[in-house]
Amino acid sequence: MTWSSTMSSGYSSLEEDSEEYFFTARTSFFRKPCGKVTVRKDVDKERELRTEFSREEIGQRIDQYNMLTKDHLKMTLNPTGVYTGFIKVQMDLRRPVTVRGAQKGAGGGRVEEAFYLPRGVTNTLHISSNNTVKQVIVALLNKFTVADNPAKYALYKRYRREEQVYVCKLADVEQPLFLRLVAGPDGDTLSFVLREQHGEVMWDAFSVPELRNFLRILDKEEAEQSEAVNRRYKAYRRRLQEALSEVRGAS
């Protein structure tokens, strides 16, 4: 699998190093998701009816795909029958990720910090038809030097059917490039999204440094919210006192 990454455009290659980008965000752990989509939990029911094509059929579909694509991200069929191409993955992470820093700690290990990755950023990956969902997740986390367990994350496909938008979790063994080929190049028809696993947070899966980072972020948010509430009530008290002073002065 090859990869190249920029925060706005381009593609990423696992075989080449590129500049890393990290961002912090003033986002709450409990931020509510925007938009309204229907979530399909049954992975098997949402798979394509056909999961294999003959080499001739693949060649025909690739030719059709390349004719329809508008961003020059074309697919290529190799003599071995393996084909390569591009997929775009949108980052939609609501919780902070643990990132390995460049500096080493007292014990010699890399210092780990919690960051909010910017939501909505799209990364373009150059992959082959053999690459699985699990490999894509691992590659994406490695590129951002994320130290978290890949099992905490899942790749979803977002697709439109009869004017409805559905989101379906993909199994680890599925092949994203095949799904891209079958759906065609239109991002409205099919797109890929990286998210945390749905369901209750499995706190046991987090390391002690991760949990401490979460507590620090929550403490900071709590302090900011308390300060905002205090400012608001101080303003109310001042206005009430001014109003009382005016009434007493008039009498």
QUIJO-V603313 format. One record per pair of residues at least 6 apart in sequence whose C-alpha atoms are under 8 Angstrom apart, sorted by the first residue. I is the first residue (numbers start at 0). GAP is how many residues later the second one is. D is the distance in Angstrom with one decimal. If there is no record, write none. Layout:
# QUIJO-V603313
i={I,I}
gap={GAP,GAP}
d={D,D}
This chain:
# QUIJO-V603313
i={0,0,0,0,0,0,1,1,1,1,1,1,1,2,2,2,2,2,2,2,2,2,2,3,3,3,3,3,3,3,3,3,3,4,4,4,4,4,4,4,5,5,6,6,6,6,7,7,7,8,8,8,9,9,10,10,10,10,11,11,11,11,11,12,12,13,13,19,19,20,21,21,21,22,22,22,22,23,23,23,23,24,24,24,24,26,27,28,28,28,30,36,36,36,37,37,37,37,38,38,38,39,39,39,39,39,40,40,41,41,42,42,42,42,45,54,58,60,60,61,61,61,61,64,64,64,64,64,65,65,67,67,68,68,72,72,73,73,74,74,74,74,75,75,75,76,76,77,81,81,81,82,82,83,83,83,83,83,84,84,84,84,84,85,85,85,85,85,86,86,86,86,86,86,86,86,87,87,87,87,87,87,88,88,88,88,88,88,88,88,89,89,89,89,89,89,89,90,90,90,90,90,90,90,90,90,90,91,91,91,91,91,91,92,92,92,92,92,92,93,93,93,93,94,94,95,95,95,95,95,96,96,96,96,96,96,96,97,97,97,97,97,97,97,97,98,98,98,98,98,98,98,98,98,99,99,99,99,99,99,99,100,100,100,100,101,101,102,102,103,103,104,111,111,112,112,113,113,113,126,127,128,128,128,128,129,130,130,130,131,131,131,131,131,132,132,132,132,132,132,132,132,133,133,136,136,136,136,136,137,140,140,140,147,148,150,151,151,152,152,152,152,153,153,153,153,153,153,154,154,154,154,154,154,155,155,155,155,155,155,155,155,156,156,156,156,156,156,156,156,157,157,157,157,157,157,157,157,158,158,158,158,158,158,158,159,159,159,159,179,182,182}
gap={12,13,125,126,127,130,10,11,12,13,123,124,125,8,9,10,11,12,13,121,122,123,124,6,7,8,9,10,12,14,120,121,122,6,7,8,13,118,119,120,6,117,14,114,115,116,113,114,115,113,114,115,113,114,112,113,114,115,6,111,112,113,114,112,113,125,129,123,124,123,93,95,122,92,93,94,95,91,92,93,94,90,91,92,93,89,193,65,66,189,63,128,129,130,126,127,128,129,127,128,129,6,126,127,128,129,127,128,126,127,125,126,127,128,122,26,18,120,121,13,14,15,119,9,10,116,119,120,8,9,116,117,116,117,12,13,11,12,8,9,10,11,7,8,9,6,7,6,46,47,48,45,46,42,43,44,45,93,41,42,43,44,92,38,39,40,41,91,37,38,39,40,89,90,93,105,34,35,36,37,103,104,33,34,35,36,102,103,104,105,30,31,32,33,102,103,104,26,27,28,29,30,31,32,102,103,104,27,28,29,101,102,103,23,24,26,101,102,103,22,25,101,102,21,101,18,19,20,21,118,17,18,19,20,49,50,51,14,15,16,17,48,49,50,112,13,14,15,16,45,46,47,48,49,10,11,12,13,45,46,47,9,10,11,12,8,9,7,8,6,7,6,35,97,97,100,96,99,100,50,49,46,47,48,49,45,44,45,46,40,41,42,43,44,22,37,38,39,40,41,42,43,38,39,13,16,17,18,57,12,6,7,9,58,56,46,44,45,41,42,43,44,15,16,40,41,42,43,14,15,37,38,39,40,11,12,13,14,36,37,38,39,10,11,12,13,33,34,35,36,7,8,9,10,32,33,34,35,6,7,8,29,30,31,32,6,28,29,30,10,6,7}
d={7.5,6.7,6.5,4.6,6.0,6.8,6.7,4.0,4.8,5.9,6.9,5.0,5.6,6.3,3.3,2.2,4.4,6.9,7.5,7.6,5.0,5.3,7.3,7.0,4.1,1.0,3.7,6.7,7.3,7.1,6.9,6.3,7.4,4.9,3.8,7.2,7.0,5.9,6.5,7.6,7.3,6.9,7.7,6.4,7.0,6.9,7.3,7.1,7.9,7.9,7.5,7.5,8.0,6.6,6.7,4.4,5.6,6.8,7.9,7.4,6.1,5.4,6.7,7.0,6.7,7.2,7.6,7.6,6.5,7.4,7.3,6.5,7.8,6.5,6.2,5.6,6.4,5.3,5.0,6.7,7.7,7.6,5.4,7.5,7.3,7.7,7.4,6.7,5.8,8.0,7.3,5.8,6.0,7.0,7.9,6.5,4.9,6.2,5.8,4.9,6.2,7.9,6.7,6.0,5.0,7.5,6.3,6.7,7.6,7.9,6.6,6.1,6.2,6.8,7.1,6.5,6.8,7.1,7.7,6.3,7.3,7.6,7.0,7.5,7.6,6.9,5.8,6.4,5.3,6.6,7.7,6.8,5.5,7.6,7.0,6.1,6.0,7.2,6.8,5.5,4.2,7.1,5.4,5.3,6.4,4.2,6.6,7.8,6.9,6.0,7.2,5.7,5.5,7.1,5.7,4.1,6.0,7.8,5.6,5.7,6.3,8.0,6.9,6.6,5.4,4.5,6.1,7.3,5.7,5.4,6.7,7.5,7.6,6.8,7.1,7.8,6.3,5.5,4.3,6.2,7.1,6.5,5.4,5.3,6.4,7.7,7.2,4.9,5.3,6.6,5.8,5.7,4.2,6.4,6.3,4.7,6.1,8.0,7.5,5.6,5.4,5.4,6.2,7.8,6.1,5.2,6.9,5.1,5.9,7.9,6.5,5.8,5.3,7.9,7.0,6.3,7.1,5.3,6.3,7.8,7.6,7.9,7.7,6.7,8.0,5.7,5.0,4.4,6.9,7.8,5.4,5.4,6.3,7.2,6.6,7.9,6.8,6.2,5.4,4.4,6.4,5.7,5.6,5.9,6.5,5.4,5.4,6.1,7.0,7.5,5.7,4.5,5.5,7.8,6.0,6.0,4.6,6.7,5.8,6.3,6.0,5.9,5.2,5.6,7.0,6.7,7.3,5.9,5.9,4.4,5.5,5.4,7.9,7.5,7.7,7.0,7.0,5.9,7.5,7.2,6.8,6.5,7.7,5.4,6.1,6.7,5.9,7.5,7.8,6.5,5.3,5.4,4.6,6.7,6.7,7.2,7.0,4.9,6.0,5.6,6.0,6.3,4.7,6.7,6.7,7.4,7.3,7.0,7.8,6.1,7.6,8.0,7.4,7.8,7.9,8.0,5.9,5.7,7.0,5.7,4.4,5.1,6.9,7.4,6.0,5.6,6.0,5.5,6.2,5.8,6.8,5.8,4.8,6.4,6.4,5.4,4.3,5.4,5.7,5.1,6.3,7.3,5.7,5.4,6.4,6.8,6.6,5.7,4.6,6.2,7.0,5.7,4.5,6.5,5.6,5.2,6.1,7.2,5.8,5.5,6.6,6.9,5.3,4.5,6.5,6.2,6.9,5.5,7.1,7.2,6.7,6.4}
